[in-house]
Amino acid sequence: MRYERMTPFRVMDLVRQAQAYGDTIHFEVGQPDLPPPPGVKRALGEAVERERFTYTESMGLRELRERIAAHYRHDYGVEVDPARILITPGTSNAFLVAYLLTLEAGGRLGLADPSYPCYPNFAAMVDAEPRFFPVDRSNDYLLGPEDLEGTALDVLHISSPSNPTGTLYDAEALKRLADYCREEGIALISDELYHGLVYGKRAHTALEFSDEAIVINGFSKYFCMPGLRIGWMVVPENLIRPAEIIAQNLFISAPTLSQYAALEAFDYDYLAEVRETFRRRRDYLYEALNPLLPVDAKPDGAFYLWCDVSAYTEDSTAFSRELLEAIHIAVTPGIDFGRHGTATKLRFAYTRKIDHMAEGVARLEKYLKERP
């Protein structure tokens, strides 16, 4: 059975297990604790009052697709035809649509190792074959054409900034990959969910370098709307109708109330405050954790630290369980994200207030000093 090829999303198991302790310090789950822009709540309430309970067209509200197109002009100087934008129930559905658009059964999907754990699970759903390419400190946790040469791929799927490391493809690196994929006939999927949460650098979209790329983004992270389950994808012109047909059958349309709420998400003054809040949290936790558990790469974006625990364990799953049971700190084991070097890594999310994290760091420092 295909589901037997899938692995559990361990971080969600941790969320459940952490509920057993009333004083848990949460470093595990990757969702912002900040509210969305104020207009989102008003728009959501207005949509309820106006009884917006019917389906929208499968591609999504035209107004929202136009607003997202305007966002690409604002942030990247890129013109995107709203007709190329598909609104999805979160980015997870967008990944599945992208794989159905680009992969045959047995198709070869290139992924970084480590990377987001659901990618290979979606590959299993469409009976594709994931091929993993190791990334680590030696290549700044980023893939380049030289890593892919000699390997036949149908699709390359990257993320920038990445989960779990927060590393970012700059313009040159992204262009090199886009050019390589075009030359080799490889479909390029770029997960850009953490755009907006980039600190001290500029994020670049794959659309700056290729009209053939499939770009995926959403409202869960930067826009602080994880529970509204709303995302989007930009597809090449020749895949608009196939994407629409898949959406019609897979989910009919994204949640209508969430689409109306998302119309008011592009409040750039508010979003700048969101970014600054997470930058301060990153700086605090990096400085506090690095002396205890060395951070392999200071993140350019997202809200994670990828920490080396090899001084204490060769089994990050057992060590994360130990920390939860002993000092009620919830962290995600590295093995959730792949196999390359992950048995000695933990992912810490800086998605809570600094005083909450400071309590966790204090517990951790004391425990590591006293641990046999």
Backbone torsions as a table, in degrees:
resi	resn	phi	psi	omega
1	MET	NA	144.4	-176.9
2	ARG	-63.3	-35.7	-177.8
3	TYR	-63.0	-22.1	179.5
4	GLU	-70.2	-16.2	175.6
5	ARG	-86.2	-7.1	-177.2
6	MET	-90.6	147.8	176.0
7	THR	-105.8	155.2	176.7
8	PRO	-68.9	153.4	173.2
9	PHE	-86.9	91.9	-166.7
10	ARG	-61.2	-30.8	-178.6
11	VAL	-63.0	-34.3	178.4
12	MET	-72.5	-31.6	171.7
13	ASP	-62.9	-39.9	179.1
14	LEU	-63.7	-39.3	178.2
15	VAL	-56.3	-43.6	179.2
16	ARG	-67.2	-45.2	-177.7
17	GLN	-65.0	-34.9	-178.4
18	ALA	-66.9	-19.1	179.5
19	GLN	-68.8	-13.4	179.9
20	ALA	-70.4	-16.2	-176.6
21	TYR	-119.6	126.3	-176.2
22	GLY	-72.7	-17.7	-176.9
23	ASP	-113.7	27.8	-177.7
24	THR	-63.0	136.4	170.5
25	ILE	-94.8	124.5	-170.0
26	HIS	-100.0	111.1	170.4
27	PHE	-118.5	8.5	-167.8
28	GLU	-91.7	-46.8	-167.0
29	VAL	-92.6	139.4	-176.7
30	GLY	-93.5	65.8	174.6
31	GLN	-136.8	139.8	-178.0
32	PRO	-68.7	147.5	176.7
33	ASP	-96.5	2.7	-178.9
34	LEU	-88.5	150.8	175.4
35	PRO	-73.6	159.0	176.7
36	PRO	-71.7	173.4	174.8
37	PRO	-51.5	143.0	-173.5
38	PRO	-54.4	-34.9	-178.7
39	GLY	-64.8	-21.7	-179.1
40	VAL	-64.4	-46.1	-179.6
41	LYS	-64.5	-41.3	178.7
42	ARG	-63.2	-44.0	-178.7
43	ALA	-65.7	-36.5	178.1
44	LEU	-64.9	-45.5	178.0
45	GLY	-62.6	-39.7	179.4
46	GLU	-65.8	-37.6	178.9
47	ALA	-65.2	-36.5	176.7
48	VAL	-66.5	-45.6	-179.8
49	GLU	-61.3	-34.4	-179.7
50	ARG	-87.4	4.6	176.4
51	GLU	56.2	53.4	177.7
52	ARG	-84.1	68.2	-173.4
53	PHE	-108.8	4.4	179.6
54	THR	-89.4	167.9	171.5
55	TYR	-63.9	153.8	162.2
56	THR	-96.8	177.5	171.9
57	GLU	-62.8	156.7	-171.2
58	SER	-63.8	-29.7	178.0
59	MET	-74.5	-17.0	179.5
60	GLY	109.9	167.7	178.3
61	LEU	-56.1	130.1	178.4
62	ARG	-58.8	-41.0	-178.7
63	GLU	-60.7	-39.1	-179.4
64	LEU	-70.8	-40.2	178.7
65	ARG	-64.4	-36.2	175.9
66	GLU	-68.0	-36.4	179.4
67	ARG	-67.8	-37.9	177.7
68	ILE	-67.4	-39.7	175.8
69	ALA	-59.6	-40.4	177.0
70	ALA	-63.6	-34.7	177.4
71	HIS	-62.6	-38.6	178.4
72	TYR	-67.4	-34.6	174.3
73	ARG	-66.5	-43.1	-176.2
74	HIS	-66.2	-47.3	-172.2
75	ASP	-88.8	-29.5	-171.3
76	TYR	-126.6	-10.2	-175.4
77	GLY	68.4	28.1	-177.5
78	VAL	-110.8	134.2	175.8
79	GLU	-90.7	122.4	178.1
80	VAL	-123.5	125.3	175.6
81	ASP	-66.2	123.7	178.8
82	PRO	-55.1	-23.9	178.8
83	ALA	-64.7	-19.7	179.9
84	ARG	-87.4	-3.2	-175.1
85	ILE	-99.7	127.2	175.9
86	LEU	-113.2	125.6	176.5
87	ILE	-85.8	131.5	-173.7
88	THR	-125.6	159.1	173.7
89	PRO	-76.3	80.5	-174.7
90	GLY	78.6	171.2	-179.5
91	THR	-77.3	-22.7	-179.2
92	SER	-58.2	-44.8	176.5
93	ASN	-65.0	-32.9	178.1
94	ALA	-64.6	-39.7	177.3
95	PHE	-60.0	-43.3	-178.6
96	LEU	-65.9	-42.3	176.5
97	VAL	-60.1	-44.3	-178.8
98	ALA	-61.3	-40.6	-179.7
99	TYR	-69.6	-38.4	177.6
100	LEU	-66.1	-28.6	178.6
101	LEU	-76.1	-26.8	-166.5
102	THR	-121.1	-12.1	-173.1
103	LEU	-122.4	130.9	168.2
104	GLU	-87.0	167.8	171.7
105	ALA	-58.3	130.0	-176.2
106	GLY	83.7	0.0	178.8
107	GLY	-63.6	154.8	-173.3
108	ARG	-104.9	119.2	-176.0
109	LEU	-110.4	120.2	178.9
110	GLY	-89.1	129.4	-179.2
111	LEU	-135.9	147.8	170.6
112	ALA	-73.7	151.5	174.5
113	ASP	-129.8	108.3	12.3
114	PRO	-85.3	157.9	173.8
115	SER	-160.6	-178.2	-176.7
116	TYR	-57.0	126.5	-169.9
117	PRO	-67.2	-21.5	-177.0
118	CYS	-76.5	-18.4	-179.6
119	TYR	-56.3	-54.9	-179.6
120	PRO	-65.4	-26.6	176.7
121	ASN	-69.0	-37.7	173.8
122	PHE	-66.9	-35.6	175.6
123	ALA	-59.1	-39.9	178.1
124	ALA	-62.7	-35.9	-179.2
125	MET	-63.1	-32.1	-178.5
126	VAL	-103.9	11.4	176.6
127	ASP	61.4	36.1	176.1
128	ALA	-96.1	167.7	-176.7
129	GLU	-110.9	109.0	176.3
130	PRO	-74.3	137.6	174.0
131	ARG	-121.2	124.4	-170.1
132	PHE	-101.9	137.7	179.5
133	PHE	-118.9	120.8	-174.8
134	PRO	-66.7	135.2	171.3
135	VAL	-126.8	144.9	-179.0
136	ASP	-162.2	-163.2	-176.9
137	ARG	-62.1	-28.2	-176.2
138	SER	-65.5	-28.2	177.2
139	ASN	-121.7	24.5	177.7
140	ASP	57.5	27.9	179.4
141	TYR	59.3	31.4	-179.9
142	LEU	-129.3	143.9	176.8
143	LEU	-90.2	145.4	172.4
144	GLY	-130.3	167.8	179.3
145	PRO	-53.6	-34.4	-179.1
146	GLU	-63.5	-25.8	177.9
147	ASP	-75.9	-21.3	-172.7
148	LEU	-101.0	-16.0	-173.9
149	GLU	-59.8	137.6	179.4
150	GLY	85.8	-0.3	178.8
151	THR	-115.4	122.3	179.9
152	ALA	-77.7	119.2	179.4
153	LEU	-125.2	150.3	170.1
154	ASP	-96.9	-33.9	-176.1
155	VAL	-141.8	140.7	168.5
156	LEU	-116.4	128.7	-179.6
157	HIS	-119.1	117.2	178.8
158	ILE	-117.8	165.5	172.7
159	SER	-135.6	140.9	-177.2
160	SER	-154.4	117.5	-8.8
161	PRO	-62.1	154.2	-173.1
162	SER	-89.8	156.6	167.7
163	ASN	-114.9	113.6	31.2
164	PRO	-108.8	0.3	-167.3
165	THR	-97.2	-20.5	-178.4
166	GLY	77.4	10.1	179.6
167	THR	-78.4	152.3	-168.7
168	LEU	-124.3	133.7	171.1
169	TYR	-77.2	120.6	176.3
170	ASP	-79.1	179.4	-173.8
171	ALA	-60.0	-44.0	-177.7
172	GLU	-64.5	-44.9	-178.8
173	ALA	-65.2	-39.4	-179.2
174	LEU	-69.3	-40.0	178.6
175	LYS	-64.5	-41.6	179.6
176	ARG	-60.2	-43.0	179.0
177	LEU	-67.2	-43.2	179.6
178	ALA	-61.7	-42.5	178.9
179	ASP	-65.1	-42.8	-179.5
180	TYR	-62.1	-45.1	-179.6
181	CYS	-63.2	-39.9	178.8
182	ARG	-63.7	-45.4	-178.2
183	GLU	-65.4	-34.1	-175.5
184	GLU	-95.4	0.2	-179.4
185	GLY	69.5	33.4	-179.7
186	ILE	-102.8	129.9	175.0
187	ALA	-71.5	136.5	-179.6
188	LEU	-109.7	124.0	173.6
189	ILE	-113.0	125.5	-178.6
190	SER	-117.8	113.8	177.0
191	ASP	-86.4	112.3	-176.1
192	GLU	-118.2	33.0	-174.0
193	LEU	-60.2	-31.9	-175.9
194	TYR	-94.3	9.4	173.4
195	HIS	-59.4	144.8	-172.7
196	GLY	100.6	-40.9	175.7
197	LEU	-94.9	65.1	178.8
198	VAL	-127.5	134.0	-167.0
199	TYR	-118.0	113.2	174.7
200	GLY	80.3	0.5	177.3
201	LYS	-133.7	172.3	176.6
202	ARG	-107.0	130.4	175.1
203	ALA	-81.3	141.3	177.0
204	HIS	-118.2	138.1	175.0
205	THR	-89.9	148.0	176.7
206	ALA	-61.2	-21.5	179.9
207	LEU	-66.9	-17.4	175.4
208	GLU	-68.6	-22.2	-171.7
209	PHE	-120.6	-8.7	-178.9
210	SER	-158.7	127.1	171.4
211	ASP	-81.1	-7.8	-178.0
212	GLU	-92.4	-11.6	-179.1
213	ALA	-71.0	149.3	168.6
214	ILE	-100.1	120.8	-177.2
215	VAL	-112.5	133.6	-176.8
216	ILE	-121.8	134.7	178.4
217	ASN	-151.3	178.8	-178.4
218	GLY	-173.0	-175.5	-171.9
219	PHE	-104.4	6.4	-172.2
220	SER	-76.3	-33.2	-169.7
221	LYS	-102.1	-77.8	-177.9
222	TYR	-58.7	-37.6	-176.5
223	PHE	-90.6	-2.6	172.3
224	CYS	60.4	44.3	-177.1
225	MET	-129.5	45.6	-173.0
226	PRO	-61.4	-38.2	-175.4
227	GLY	-77.2	-11.6	178.3
228	LEU	-81.8	-9.8	174.1
229	ARG	49.2	68.6	-177.7
230	ILE	-142.1	127.7	179.5
231	GLY	-143.8	-172.8	177.6
232	TRP	-153.4	162.3	172.5
233	MET	-140.6	147.9	175.1
234	VAL	-109.9	124.1	-176.5
235	VAL	-115.5	154.7	174.1
236	PRO	-60.4	155.3	-175.0
237	GLU	-55.9	-38.8	-176.3
238	ASN	-72.5	-9.4	-179.7
239	LEU	-107.9	6.6	-179.0
240	ILE	-60.0	-54.1	-177.8
241	ARG	-65.3	-44.1	174.9
242	PRO	-58.5	-39.9	178.2
243	ALA	-63.4	-40.2	178.9
244	GLU	-63.5	-42.4	179.7
245	ILE	-63.1	-43.1	177.5
246	ILE	-61.0	-45.9	-179.5
247	ALA	-61.6	-42.3	179.2
248	GLN	-55.6	-38.5	-176.6
249	ASN	-89.0	-31.6	-174.9
250	LEU	-81.1	-45.9	-176.9
251	PHE	-142.0	7.1	-178.8
252	ILE	64.3	-64.2	174.3
253	SER	-160.7	161.4	175.2
254	ALA	-68.7	160.1	-178.3
255	PRO	-54.9	125.5	-174.4
256	THR	-63.6	-46.7	-179.5
257	LEU	-59.4	-40.7	-179.9
258	SER	-65.6	-35.7	178.6
259	GLN	-64.4	-43.6	178.2
260	TYR	-65.3	-38.1	177.4
261	ALA	-63.3	-40.1	-176.4
262	ALA	-66.1	-19.9	177.1
263	LEU	-58.0	-27.5	-177.4
264	GLU	-103.1	15.2	-176.5
265	ALA	-80.4	-19.3	-171.5
266	PHE	-88.7	58.3	177.7
267	ASP	-96.9	93.3	-168.2
268	TYR	-69.3	-28.4	175.5
269	ASP	-66.2	-45.5	178.1
270	TYR	-64.5	-43.6	-177.2
271	LEU	-64.9	-29.9	175.2
272	ALA	-64.2	-34.9	176.4
273	GLU	-68.3	-38.0	176.1
274	VAL	-59.9	-48.4	-179.9
275	ARG	-59.9	-44.4	-178.2
276	GLU	-65.2	-37.5	177.7
277	THR	-60.1	-45.9	-179.3
278	PHE	-72.7	-29.9	174.7
279	ARG	-64.1	-43.3	178.2
280	ARG	-63.0	-40.4	179.1
281	ARG	-65.5	-41.9	176.9
282	ARG	-58.7	-49.1	-176.9
283	ASP	-61.2	-41.9	178.4
284	TYR	-62.0	-53.1	-172.4
285	LEU	-69.3	-35.4	177.0
286	TYR	-61.1	-48.2	-179.2
287	GLU	-66.3	-34.5	-177.6
288	ALA	-78.0	-38.3	-174.2
289	LEU	-86.5	-35.0	-171.9
290	ASN	-53.6	-39.4	177.2
291	PRO	-68.3	-23.6	-177.9
292	LEU	-90.9	-49.2	-177.7
293	LEU	-133.9	97.8	-172.4
294	PRO	-52.8	134.9	-179.8
295	VAL	-90.6	123.9	-174.5
296	ASP	-65.6	-35.3	-178.2
297	ALA	-149.4	120.4	175.8
298	LYS	-63.9	122.5	-171.3
299	PRO	-68.5	138.1	173.0
300	ASP	-80.2	-23.8	-176.3
301	GLY	-163.1	-168.3	-174.0
302	ALA	63.7	-154.1	177.4
303	PHE	-146.1	55.7	-179.5
304	TYR	-136.9	149.9	168.3
305	LEU	-118.2	135.2	-178.2
306	TRP	-105.4	101.9	-166.9
307	CYS	-105.7	141.5	179.9
308	ASP	-90.0	120.0	179.9
309	VAL	-115.9	22.6	-176.6
310	SER	-63.5	-21.2	177.4
311	ALA	-70.6	-13.5	-174.3
312	TYR	-121.9	-21.0	-173.9
313	THR	-161.2	158.4	167.6
314	GLU	-112.3	9.0	-176.4
315	ASP	-138.0	92.3	-174.8
316	SER	-66.5	-27.1	178.4
317	THR	-67.2	-48.2	178.7
318	ALA	-64.0	-38.4	-178.2
319	PHE	-68.4	-39.0	177.5
320	SER	-65.0	-37.5	177.1
321	ARG	-65.7	-39.8	178.5
322	GLU	-61.3	-45.1	-179.7
323	LEU	-65.2	-37.4	179.0
324	LEU	-66.7	-45.7	-176.4
325	GLU	-74.1	-35.4	-174.2
326	ALA	-84.2	-43.9	-174.7
327	ILE	-129.3	10.7	174.4
328	HIS	56.9	46.6	171.5
329	ILE	-112.5	125.5	179.7
330	ALA	-100.7	116.6	177.0
331	VAL	-132.8	157.2	-175.6
332	THR	-95.0	127.8	178.2
333	PRO	-68.1	142.6	-178.1
334	GLY	-60.3	-28.8	-176.9
335	ILE	-61.9	-16.8	176.9
336	ASP	-63.1	-20.3	-169.5
337	PHE	-110.4	5.3	178.7
338	GLY	144.1	-159.4	-175.3
339	ARG	-121.5	-21.3	-173.4
340	HIS	-79.3	100.9	177.6
341	GLY	72.4	9.6	-171.9
342	THR	-84.4	-15.8	-178.7
343	ALA	-68.8	-14.1	178.8
344	THR	-119.6	28.1	179.3
345	LYS	-127.8	148.4	170.1
346	LEU	-125.6	145.6	173.5
347	ARG	-104.5	124.0	175.0
348	PHE	-106.0	127.9	176.0
349	ALA	-97.7	132.0	177.2
350	TYR	-101.7	64.4	-176.3
351	THR	-108.3	11.4	176.8
352	ARG	-122.6	168.8	-178.9
353	LYS	-61.9	155.2	-175.5
354	ILE	-62.0	-37.9	-179.6
355	ASP	-65.9	-34.1	175.0
356	HIS	-64.1	-46.7	179.5
357	MET	-66.2	-36.6	-179.4
358	ALA	-62.1	-37.5	175.6
359	GLU	-62.5	-41.4	178.3
360	GLY	-64.1	-42.7	178.7
361	VAL	-63.0	-41.1	179.1
362	ALA	-62.4	-44.6	177.0
363	ARG	-60.5	-44.6	-177.1
364	LEU	-64.8	-45.8	-179.3
365	GLU	-59.9	-44.5	179.5
366	LYS	-64.0	-43.5	-176.5
367	TYR	-65.9	-43.8	-178.3
368	LEU	-66.0	-33.3	177.5
369	LYS	-67.6	-36.1	-175.9
370	GLU	-93.0	-11.9	-175.7
371	ARG	-67.1	133.8	-179.7
372	PRO	-60.2	NA	NA
